[in-house]
Amino acid sequence: MSQHKAKKVLIVTNMGPKASAPFQGQFVRNQVDALSSIAPVYCYMRWHNNSLLNKLLKYPVLWLQFVWNFVLSRTRYDIIHVHYFYPTIWLALTYRWLRNRKVKIVVTFHGSDIYLYKPEPKLYKYAARQVQHFIFTSEKLQQKFFEKPASAEVLPAGIHPVFAQTQHKDRSEKPIDILYVGSLDLNKGMDRLLAILPKLSQYQLTVIGHGPYREKLAQAAAQYSNLTLCDPANPALLKQYFENSKCFISLSRNESFGLVMTEAMACYTPVIATETDGSLAQIKQGQNGFCLPQQDEQQLLNTLVQTIQQLLSLPDAEYRQLQLVGREMAEPYLVDKVADRLVQLYQRL
């Protein structure tokens, strides 16, 4: 981007780290870092915890901080890129109304900013029609949007550059049989994991994350010696966990893309996942992993156990093929490649 054409870009999100989720919003931070060539400014929710006061006031506080730091700033931004549409979009619209009426607004939809707004409120629809370009993290997520935008594309957030170079290990070199990384909550299927745990006693299972199910999983770890519960980790350490695991499981009820699945495959680790927008976008059945229907809960639990057993007992050649196809699928989603596409988008705008 030549100097005289350089535009000022502001990236805004309602996600940010907190004590119970220290890596929340990390994928947005990764994007910001990968866009260093255009030096975007990053605005994220800094006052963030699980207190009732925070739940009541975090958005008013975020709005006030945004007005003070950006609307009243001498710096004039040409593009605002919003991650997680609603209600974060009102920050960008405040900037347009009070500071720069010509500012271009880009929005990346991450999943629940569409899933949780059915039917869409009038203000939601109004705000959406003020956006110049829409980015959806999967094609099926875009299909769930209430209208077909004139300017839109599918582009996941991207995985950390540390996953560009990963170590290929044979199955016999991987000490962890089953790995899960992510939030420990109902949507991510932690109740499902607890339900099948008694049937996985012959496998070493590692769970990494924080969330409402943390205490229940800690109690299970005290009961089952094959279950190891770990705190959230940085990308470099996560890479080691992925590389040392024979399979990764994703048990989500809703998932717009699911970058942890991409990270696993980037580390030559096949994935078993419930059918979601994200898993269907990434997994080629039987080629780099397995997708399981989740219409019938009991049938899902039975199939899940059977599929884990099947994958872990595959002939070495078939397992290796799953590894190689997964790695090939993951490469386009490295954050540096995603950043290149974003720079091109900003140039067009």
MARDOTOR-276704 format. One record per residue (C-alpha): x, y, z; residue in one letter; residue number from 1. Coordinates in steps of 0.02 Angstrom, whole numbers, plus 50000, padded with zeros to 5 digits. Layout:
% MARDOTOR-276704
<rec east="X" north="Y" up="Z" residuo="A" num="NUM"/>
...
% end
This chain:
% MARDOTOR-276704
<rec east="50000" north="50000" up="50000" residuo="M" num="1"/>
<rec east="50085" north="50160" up="49943" residuo="S" num="2"/>
<rec east="50110" north="50300" up="50068" residuo="Q" num="3"/>
<rec east="49995" north="50427" up="49985" residuo="H" num="4"/>
<rec east="49853" north="50301" up="49977" residuo="K" num="5"/>
<rec east="49876" north="50231" up="50153" residuo="A" num="6"/>
<rec east="49715" north="50229" up="50253" residuo="K" num="7"/>
<rec east="49694" north="50234" up="50441" residuo="K" num="8"/>
<rec east="49613" north="50072" up="50501" residuo="V" num="9"/>
<rec east="49532" north="50048" up="50671" residuo="L" num="10"/>
<rec east="49490" north="49869" up="50725" residuo="I" num="11"/>
<rec east="49356" north="49856" up="50859" residuo="V" num="12"/>
<rec east="49292" north="49706" up="50957" residuo="T" num="13"/>
<rec east="49188" north="49672" up="51112" residuo="N" num="14"/>
<rec east="49302" north="49525" up="51150" residuo="M" num="15"/>
<rec east="49453" north="49533" up="51262" residuo="G" num="16"/>
<rec east="49546" north="49430" up="51391" residuo="P" num="17"/>
<rec east="49480" north="49409" up="51567" residuo="K" num="18"/>
<rec east="49537" north="49310" up="51718" residuo="A" num="19"/>
<rec east="49424" north="49161" up="51679" residuo="S" num="20"/>
<rec east="49468" north="49165" up="51493" residuo="A" num="21"/>
<rec east="49643" north="49240" up="51473" residuo="P" num="22"/>
<rec east="49651" north="49202" up="51286" residuo="F" num="23"/>
<rec east="49476" north="49260" up="51239" residuo="Q" num="24"/>
<rec east="49482" north="49361" up="51079" residuo="G" num="25"/>
<rec east="49657" north="49297" up="51039" residuo="Q" num="26"/>
<rec east="49610" north="49265" up="50857" residuo="F" num="27"/>
<rec east="49567" north="49450" up="50834" residuo="V" num="28"/>
<rec east="49732" north="49498" up="50915" residuo="R" num="29"/>
<rec east="49821" north="49380" up="50796" residuo="N" num="30"/>
<rec east="49739" north="49468" up="50648" residuo="Q" num="31"/>
<rec east="49791" north="49638" up="50714" residuo="V" num="32"/>
<rec east="49971" north="49579" up="50733" residuo="D" num="33"/>
<rec east="49971" north="49503" up="50558" residuo="A" num="34"/>
<rec east="49913" north="49671" up="50487" residuo="L" num="35"/>
<rec east="50067" north="49760" up="50555" residuo="S" num="36"/>
<rec east="50114" north="49821" up="50381" residuo="S" num="37"/>
<rec east="49968" north="49943" up="50386" residuo="I" num="38"/>
<rec east="49981" north="49978" up="50574" residuo="A" num="39"/>
<rec east="49797" north="49965" up="50624" residuo="P" num="40"/>
<rec east="49740" north="50031" up="50792" residuo="V" num="41"/>
<rec east="49656" north="49903" up="50905" residuo="Y" num="42"/>
<rec east="49508" north="49938" up="51020" residuo="C" num="43"/>
<rec east="49446" north="49794" up="51129" residuo="Y" num="44"/>
<rec east="49348" north="49770" up="51290" residuo="M" num="45"/>
<rec east="49476" north="49800" up="51428" residuo="R" num="46"/>
<rec east="49359" north="49803" up="51578" residuo="W" num="47"/>
<rec east="49304" north="49622" up="51569" residuo="H" num="48"/>
<rec east="49262" north="49499" up="51708" residuo="N" num="49"/>
<rec east="49120" north="49388" up="51768" residuo="N" num="50"/>
<rec east="49045" north="49507" up="51898" residuo="S" num="51"/>
<rec east="48863" north="49561" up="51890" residuo="L" num="52"/>
<rec east="48918" north="49743" up="51883" residuo="L" num="53"/>
<rec east="49024" north="49706" up="51731" residuo="N" num="54"/>
<rec east="48880" north="49616" up="51644" residuo="K" num="55"/>
<rec east="48768" north="49766" up="51673" residuo="L" num="56"/>
<rec east="48890" north="49906" up="51629" residuo="L" num="57"/>
<rec east="49025" north="49836" up="51515" residuo="K" num="58"/>
<rec east="48947" north="49901" up="51354" residuo="Y" num="59"/>
<rec east="48911" north="50078" up="51419" residuo="P" num="60"/>
<rec east="49091" north="50084" up="51484" residuo="V" num="61"/>
<rec east="49159" north="50019" up="51318" residuo="L" num="62"/>
<rec east="49058" north="50151" up="51224" residuo="W" num="63"/>
<rec east="49121" north="50291" up="51336" residuo="L" num="64"/>
<rec east="49301" north="50232" up="51318" residuo="Q" num="65"/>
<rec east="49278" north="50223" up="51130" residuo="F" num="66"/>
<rec east="49209" north="50400" up="51120" residuo="V" num="67"/>
<rec east="49350" north="50470" up="51227" residuo="W" num="68"/>
<rec east="49492" north="50377" up="51139" residuo="N" num="69"/>
<rec east="49433" north="50382" up="50958" residuo="F" num="70"/>
<rec east="49285" north="50497" up="50924" residuo="V" num="71"/>
<rec east="49369" north="50641" up="51017" residuo="L" num="72"/>
<rec east="49543" north="50597" up="50953" residuo="S" num="73"/>
<rec east="49634" north="50704" up="50825" residuo="R" num="74"/>
<rec east="49667" north="50548" up="50722" residuo="T" num="75"/>
<rec east="49540" north="50522" up="50584" residuo="R" num="76"/>
<rec east="49502" north="50343" up="50535" residuo="Y" num="77"/>
<rec east="49448" north="50294" up="50360" residuo="D" num="78"/>
<rec east="49398" north="50113" up="50394" residuo="I" num="79"/>
<rec east="49326" north="50032" up="50550" residuo="I" num="80"/>
<rec east="49330" north="49842" up="50554" residuo="H" num="81"/>
<rec east="49208" north="49773" up="50684" residuo="V" num="82"/>
<rec east="49231" north="49596" up="50751" residuo="H" num="83"/>
<rec east="49069" north="49525" up="50821" residuo="Y" num="84"/>
<rec east="48928" north="49627" up="50748" residuo="F" num="85"/>
<rec east="48801" north="49662" up="50883" residuo="Y" num="86"/>
<rec east="48801" north="49771" up="50986" residuo="P" num="87"/>
<rec east="48982" north="49819" up="50942" residuo="T" num="88"/>
<rec east="48922" north="49897" up="50779" residuo="I" num="89"/>
<rec east="48852" north="50046" up="50877" residuo="W" num="90"/>
<rec east="49030" north="50102" up="50915" residuo="L" num="91"/>
<rec east="49068" north="50114" up="50730" residuo="A" num="92"/>
<rec east="48904" north="50203" up="50695" residuo="L" num="93"/>
<rec east="48939" north="50327" up="50835" residuo="T" num="94"/>
<rec east="49104" north="50366" up="50751" residuo="Y" num="95"/>
<rec east="49018" north="50394" up="50584" residuo="R" num="96"/>
<rec east="48884" north="50507" up="50655" residuo="W" num="97"/>
<rec east="48999" north="50612" up="50766" residuo="L" num="98"/>
<rec east="49170" north="50608" up="50682" residuo="R" num="99"/>
<rec east="49181" north="50550" up="50501" residuo="N" num="100"/>
<rec east="49024" north="50525" up="50397" residuo="R" num="101"/>
<rec east="49127" north="50447" up="50256" residuo="K" num="102"/>
<rec east="49205" north="50309" up="50362" residuo="V" num="103"/>
<rec east="49190" north="50135" up="50286" residuo="K" num="104"/>
<rec east="49128" north="49998" up="50402" residuo="I" num="105"/>
<rec east="49180" north="49816" up="50385" residuo="V" num="106"/>
<rec east="49105" north="49682" up="50497" residuo="V" num="107"/>
<rec east="49164" north="49505" up="50533" residuo="T" num="108"/>
<rec east="49024" north="49394" up="50597" residuo="F" num="109"/>
<rec east="49086" north="49256" up="50713" residuo="H" num="110"/>
<rec east="48930" north="49153" up="50746" residuo="G" num="111"/>
<rec east="48828" north="49198" up="50899" residuo="S" num="112"/>
<rec east="48806" north="49375" up="50831" residuo="D" num="113"/>
<rec east="48690" north="49289" up="50706" residuo="I" num="114"/>
<rec east="48633" north="49134" up="50800" residuo="Y" num="115"/>
<rec east="48569" north="49232" up="50951" residuo="L" num="116"/>
<rec east="48470" north="49361" up="50853" residuo="Y" num="117"/>
<rec east="48328" north="49261" up="50775" residuo="K" num="118"/>
<rec east="48213" north="49342" up="50729" residuo="P" num="119"/>
<rec east="48320" north="49496" up="50701" residuo="E" num="120"/>
<rec east="48264" north="49654" up="50795" residuo="P" num="121"/>
<rec east="48231" north="49811" up="50694" residuo="K" num="122"/>
<rec east="48385" north="49900" up="50762" residuo="L" num="123"/>
<rec east="48492" north="49749" up="50715" residuo="Y" num="124"/>
<rec east="48429" north="49759" up="50536" residuo="K" num="125"/>
<rec east="48450" north="49948" up="50531" residuo="Y" num="126"/>
<rec east="48630" north="49936" up="50591" residuo="A" num="127"/>
<rec east="48670" north="49799" up="50465" residuo="A" num="128"/>
<rec east="48615" north="49910" up="50322" residuo="R" num="129"/>
<rec east="48747" north="50039" up="50371" residuo="Q" num="130"/>
<rec east="48889" north="49916" up="50337" residuo="V" num="131"/>
<rec east="48994" north="49927" up="50178" residuo="Q" num="132"/>
<rec east="49069" north="49751" up="50180" residuo="H" num="133"/>
<rec east="49020" north="49590" up="50268" residuo="F" num="134"/>
<rec east="49138" north="49449" up="50316" residuo="I" num="135"/>
<rec east="49069" north="49282" up="50377" residuo="F" num="136"/>
<rec east="49179" north="49148" up="50454" residuo="T" num="137"/>
<rec east="49090" north="49010" up="50357" residuo="S" num="138"/>
<rec east="48975" north="48994" up="50207" residuo="E" num="139"/>
<rec east="48836" north="48915" up="50309" residuo="K" num="140"/>
<rec east="48845" north="49059" up="50433" residuo="L" num="141"/>
<rec east="48820" north="49181" up="50290" residuo="Q" num="142"/>
<rec east="48668" north="49082" up="50233" residuo="Q" num="143"/>
<rec east="48589" north="49110" up="50404" residuo="K" num="144"/>
<rec east="48602" north="49300" up="50388" residuo="F" num="145"/>
<rec east="48434" north="49385" up="50361" residuo="F" num="146"/>
<rec east="48480" north="49455" up="50190" residuo="E" num="147"/>
<rec east="48609" north="49430" up="50053" residuo="K" num="148"/>
<rec east="48731" north="49577" up="50063" residuo="P" num="149"/>
<rec east="48792" north="49655" up="49901" residuo="A" num="150"/>
<rec east="48972" north="49655" up="49962" residuo="S" num="151"/>
<rec east="49019" north="49501" up="50063" residuo="A" num="152"/>
<rec east="49144" north="49359" up="50075" residuo="E" num="153"/>
<rec east="49185" north="49207" up="50181" residuo="V" num="154"/>
<rec east="49347" north="49224" up="50278" residuo="L" num="155"/>
<rec east="49390" north="49139" up="50444" residuo="P" num="156"/>
<rec east="49489" north="49239" up="50571" residuo="A" num="157"/>
<rec east="49648" north="49138" up="50540" residuo="G" num="158"/>
<rec east="49763" north="49034" up="50651" residuo="I" num="159"/>
<rec east="49921" north="49098" up="50735" residuo="H" num="160"/>
<rec east="50084" north="49102" up="50635" residuo="P" num="161"/>
<rec east="50159" north="48975" up="50756" residuo="V" num="162"/>
<rec east="50057" north="48843" up="50663" residuo="F" num="163"/>
<rec east="50146" north="48879" up="50498" residuo="A" num="164"/>
<rec east="50285" north="48758" up="50548" residuo="Q" num="165"/>
<rec east="50227" north="48604" up="50640" residuo="T" num="166"/>
<rec east="50303" north="48435" up="50674" residuo="Q" num="167"/>
<rec east="50230" north="48282" up="50591" residuo="H" num="168"/>
<rec east="50229" north="48137" up="50713" residuo="K" num="169"/>
<rec east="50177" north="47958" up="50687" residuo="D" num="170"/>
<rec east="50032" north="47900" up="50795" residuo="R" num="171"/>
<rec east="50150" north="47795" up="50902" residuo="S" num="172"/>
<rec east="50244" north="47954" up="50950" residuo="E" num="173"/>
<rec east="50088" north="48041" up="51018" residuo="K" num="174"/>
<rec east="50061" north="48010" up="51205" residuo="P" num="175"/>
<rec east="49887" north="48092" up="51213" residuo="I" num="176"/>
<rec east="49746" north="47992" up="51135" residuo="D" num="177"/>
<rec east="49608" north="48123" up="51139" residuo="I" num="178"/>
<rec east="49624" north="48313" up="51154" residuo="L" num="179"/>
<rec east="49496" north="48449" up="51182" residuo="Y" num="180"/>
<rec east="49539" north="48636" up="51184" residuo="V" num="181"/>
<rec east="49412" north="48774" up="51210" residuo="G" num="182"/>
<rec east="49278" north="48844" up="51325" residuo="S" num="183"/>
<rec east="49211" north="48724" up="51453" residuo="L" num="184"/>
<rec east="49026" north="48760" up="51431" residuo="D" num="185"/>
<rec east="48863" north="48683" up="51373" residuo="L" num="186"/>
<rec east="48871" north="48746" up="51194" residuo="N" num="187"/>
<rec east="49042" north="48667" up="51174" residuo="K" num="188"/>
<rec east="48969" north="48500" up="51230" residuo="G" num="189"/>
<rec east="49055" north="48475" up="51397" residuo="M" num="190"/>
<rec east="48901" north="48380" up="51459" residuo="D" num="191"/>
<rec east="48928" north="48261" up="51313" residuo="R" num="192"/>
<rec east="49110" north="48237" up="51360" residuo="L" num="193"/>
<rec east="49063" north="48195" up="51539" residuo="L" num="194"/>
<rec east="48931" north="48073" up="51476" residuo="A" num="195"/>
<rec east="49053" north="47971" up="51371" residuo="I" num="196"/>
<rec east="49200" north="47981" up="51491" residuo="L" num="197"/>
<rec east="49163" north="47812" up="51576" residuo="P" num="198"/>
<rec east="49176" north="47727" up="51406" residuo="K" num="199"/>
<rec east="49348" north="47802" up="51368" residuo="L" num="200"/>
<rec east="49444" north="47727" up="51514" residuo="S" num="201"/>
<rec east="49575" north="47647" up="51399" residuo="Q" num="202"/>
<rec east="49624" north="47815" up="51322" residuo="Y" num="203"/>
<rec east="49727" north="47962" up="51386" residuo="Q" num="204"/>
<rec east="49615" north="48116" up="51375" residuo="L" num="205"/>
<rec east="49676" north="48296" up="51397" residuo="T" num="206"/>
<rec east="49556" north="48443" up="51415" residuo="V" num="207"/>
<rec east="49620" north="48623" up="51405" residuo="I" num="208"/>
<rec east="49512" north="48772" up="51448" residuo="G" num="209"/>
<rec east="49406" north="48872" up="51570" residuo="H" num="210"/>
<rec east="49220" north="48892" up="51589" residuo="G" num="211"/>
<rec east="49064" north="48845" up="51689" residuo="P" num="212"/>
<rec east="49100" north="48657" up="51676" residuo="Y" num="213"/>
<rec east="49275" north="48674" up="51748" residuo="R" num="214"/>
<rec east="49225" north="48615" up="51922" residuo="E" num="215"/>
<rec east="49128" north="48464" up="51856" residuo="K" num="216"/>
<rec east="49276" north="48415" up="51747" residuo="L" num="217"/>
<rec east="49395" north="48436" up="51895" residuo="A" num="218"/>
<rec east="49286" north="48316" up="51994" residuo="Q" num="219"/>
<rec east="49289" north="48194" up="51848" residuo="A" num="220"/>
<rec east="49478" north="48208" up="51838" residuo="A" num="221"/>
<rec east="49488" north="48158" up="52021" residuo="A" num="222"/>
<rec east="49383" north="48005" up="51982" residuo="Q" num="223"/>
<rec east="49461" north="47954" up="51815" residuo="Y" num="224"/>
<rec east="49650" north="47943" up="51813" residuo="S" num="225"/>
<rec east="49655" north="47949" up="51622" residuo="N" num="226"/>
<rec east="49583" north="48126" up="51618" residuo="L" num="227"/>
<rec east="49703" north="48274" up="51632" residuo="T" num="228"/>
<rec east="49631" north="48449" up="51652" residuo="L" num="229"/>
<rec east="49743" north="48596" up="51602" residuo="C" num="230"/>
<rec east="49730" north="48785" up="51606" residuo="D" num="231"/>
<rec east="49717" north="48885" up="51443" residuo="P" num="232"/>
<rec east="49884" north="48899" up="51355" residuo="A" num="233"/>
<rec east="49972" north="49014" up="51232" residuo="N" num="234"/>
<rec east="49983" north="48962" up="51048" residuo="P" num="235"/>
<rec east="50161" north="48894" up="51061" residuo="A" num="236"/>
<rec east="50114" north="48777" up="51203" residuo="L" num="237"/>
<rec east="49950" north="48729" up="51120" residuo="L" num="238"/>
<rec east="50047" north="48678" up="50966" residuo="K" num="239"/>
<rec east="50143" north="48552" up="51071" residuo="Q" num="240"/>
<rec east="49981" north="48480" up="51140" residuo="Y" num="241"/>
<rec east="49908" north="48464" up="50964" residuo="F" num="242"/>
<rec east="50066" north="48383" up="50897" residuo="E" num="243"/>
<rec east="50064" north="48257" up="51039" residuo="N" num="244"/>
<rec east="49881" north="48206" up="51018" residuo="S" num="245"/>
<rec east="49812" north="48066" up="50911" residuo="K" num="246"/>
<rec east="49643" north="48148" up="50885" residuo="C" num="247"/>
<rec east="49552" north="48309" up="50926" residuo="F" num="248"/>
<rec east="49367" north="48313" up="50972" residuo="I" num="249"/>
<rec east="49243" north="48456" up="50947" residuo="S" num="250"/>
<rec east="49072" north="48424" up="51028" residuo="L" num="251"/>
<rec east="48992" north="48594" up="50995" residuo="S" num="252"/>
<rec east="48807" north="48621" up="50971" residuo="R" num="253"/>
<rec east="48841" north="48780" up="50870" residuo="N" num="254"/>
<rec east="49007" north="48828" up="50792" residuo="E" num="255"/>
<rec east="49026" north="48957" up="50653" residuo="S" num="256"/>
<rec east="49200" north="48898" up="50605" residuo="F" num="257"/>
<rec east="49303" north="48830" up="50750" residuo="G" num="258"/>
<rec east="49485" north="48882" up="50732" residuo="L" num="259"/>
<rec east="49541" north="48750" up="50859" residuo="V" num="260"/>
<rec east="49493" north="48617" up="50732" residuo="M" num="261"/>
<rec east="49602" north="48707" up="50604" residuo="T" num="262"/>
<rec east="49745" north="48717" up="50728" residuo="E" num="263"/>
<rec east="49732" north="48531" up="50763" residuo="A" num="264"/>
<rec east="49738" north="48486" up="50579" residuo="M" num="265"/>
<rec east="49883" north="48605" up="50552" residuo="A" num="266"/>
<rec east="49976" north="48497" up="50680" residuo="C" num="267"/>
<rec east="49934" north="48336" up="50587" residuo="Y" num="268"/>
<rec east="49799" north="48288" up="50711" residuo="T" num="269"/>
<rec east="49635" north="48218" up="50638" residuo="P" num="270"/>
<rec east="49471" north="48289" up="50703" residuo="V" num="271"/>
<rec east="49309" north="48209" up="50760" residuo="I" num="272"/>
<rec east="49170" north="48339" up="50770" residuo="A" num="273"/>
<rec east="48984" north="48360" up="50785" residuo="T" num="274"/>
<rec east="48901" north="48430" up="50629" residuo="E" num="275"/>
<rec east="48904" north="48620" up="50641" residuo="T" num="276"/>
<rec east="48929" north="48760" up="50514" residuo="D" num="277"/>
<rec east="49114" north="48759" up="50558" residuo="G" num="278"/>
<rec east="49148" north="48573" up="50552" residuo="S" num="279"/>
<rec east="49053" north="48550" up="50389" residuo="L" num="280"/>
<rec east="49158" north="48691" up="50314" residuo="A" num="281"/>
<rec east="49322" north="48607" up="50363" residuo="Q" num="282"/>
<rec east="49303" north="48420" up="50375" residuo="I" num="283"/>
<rec east="49296" north="48306" up="50224" residuo="K" num="284"/>
<rec east="49213" north="48150" up="50292" residuo="Q" num="285"/>
<rec east="49338" north="48010" up="50309" residuo="G" num="286"/>
<rec east="49476" north="48111" up="50226" residuo="Q" num="287"/>
<rec east="49539" north="48226" up="50365" residuo="N" num="288"/>
<rec east="49418" north="48178" up="50503" residuo="G" num="289"/>
<rec east="49238" north="48134" up="50542" residuo="F" num="290"/>
<rec east="49077" north="48236" up="50563" residuo="C" num="291"/>
<rec east="48938" north="48163" up="50669" residuo="L" num="292"/>
<rec east="48752" north="48210" up="50658" residuo="P" num="293"/>
<rec east="48682" north="48279" up="50820" residuo="Q" num="294"/>
<rec east="48493" north="48271" up="50796" residuo="Q" num="295"/>
<rec east="48478" north="48123" up="50916" residuo="D" num="296"/>
<rec east="48579" north="48149" up="51075" residuo="E" num="297"/>
<rec east="48592" north="47968" up="51130" residuo="Q" num="298"/>
<rec east="48637" north="47909" up="50956" residuo="Q" num="299"/>
<rec east="48770" north="48046" up="50947" residuo="L" num="300"/>
<rec east="48851" north="47987" up="51110" residuo="L" num="301"/>
<rec east="48856" north="47807" up="51049" residuo="N" num="302"/>
<rec east="48925" north="47857" up="50879" residuo="T" num="303"/>
<rec east="49053" north="47971" up="50959" residuo="L" num="304"/>
<rec east="49129" north="47830" up="51061" residuo="V" num="305"/>
<rec east="49128" north="47712" up="50911" residuo="Q" num="306"/>
<rec east="49211" north="47842" up="50799" residuo="T" num="307"/>
<rec east="49348" north="47877" up="50926" residuo="I" num="308"/>
<rec east="49383" north="47691" up="50938" residuo="Q" num="309"/>
<rec east="49381" north="47677" up="50748" residuo="Q" num="310"/>
<rec east="49501" north="47820" up="50718" residuo="L" num="311"/>
<rec east="49624" north="47764" up="50852" residuo="L" num="312"/>
<rec east="49629" north="47588" up="50781" residuo="S" num="313"/>
<rec east="49650" north="47634" up="50596" residuo="L" num="314"/>
<rec east="49795" north="47555" up="50501" residuo="P" num="315"/>
<rec east="49948" north="47668" up="50505" residuo="D" num="316"/>
<rec east="49937" north="47710" up="50320" residuo="A" num="317"/>
<rec east="49755" north="47767" up="50334" residuo="E" num="318"/>
<rec east="49791" north="47869" up="50490" residuo="Y" num="319"/>
<rec east="49939" north="47953" up="50405" residuo="R" num="320"/>
<rec east="49829" north="47999" up="50257" residuo="Q" num="321"/>
<rec east="49706" north="48084" up="50375" residuo="L" num="322"/>
<rec east="49852" north="48183" up="50447" residuo="Q" num="323"/>
<rec east="49917" north="48242" up="50278" residuo="L" num="324"/>
<rec east="49747" north="48293" up="50209" residuo="V" num="325"/>
<rec east="49711" north="48389" up="50370" residuo="G" num="326"/>
<rec east="49873" north="48485" up="50360" residuo="R" num="327"/>
<rec east="49841" north="48529" up="50178" residuo="E" num="328"/>
<rec east="49666" north="48591" up="50220" residuo="M" num="329"/>
<rec east="49728" north="48701" up="50364" residuo="A" num="330"/>
<rec east="49865" north="48796" up="50271" residuo="E" num="331"/>
<rec east="49751" north="48925" up="50184" residuo="P" num="332"/>
<rec east="49688" north="48979" up="50355" residuo="Y" num="333"/>
<rec east="49855" north="49038" up="50424" residuo="L" num="334"/>
<rec east="49827" north="49214" up="50488" residuo="V" num="335"/>
<rec east="49960" north="49292" up="50376" residuo="D" num="336"/>
<rec east="49865" north="49233" up="50222" residuo="K" num="337"/>
<rec east="49702" north="49299" up="50295" residuo="V" num="338"/>
<rec east="49787" north="49466" up="50329" residuo="A" num="339"/>
<rec east="49841" north="49479" up="50146" residuo="D" num="340"/>
<rec east="49660" north="49466" up="50093" residuo="R" num="341"/>
<rec east="49608" north="49597" up="50220" residuo="L" num="342"/>
<rec east="49738" north="49720" up="50157" residuo="V" num="343"/>
<rec east="49670" north="49697" up="49981" residuo="Q" num="344"/>
<rec east="49494" north="49728" up="50047" residuo="L" num="345"/>
<rec east="49545" north="49887" up="50136" residuo="Y" num="346"/>
<rec east="49630" north="49948" up="49977" residuo="Q" num="347"/>
<rec east="49470" north="49920" up="49877" residuo="R" num="348"/>
<rec east="49367" north="50016" up="50004" residuo="L" num="349"/>
% end
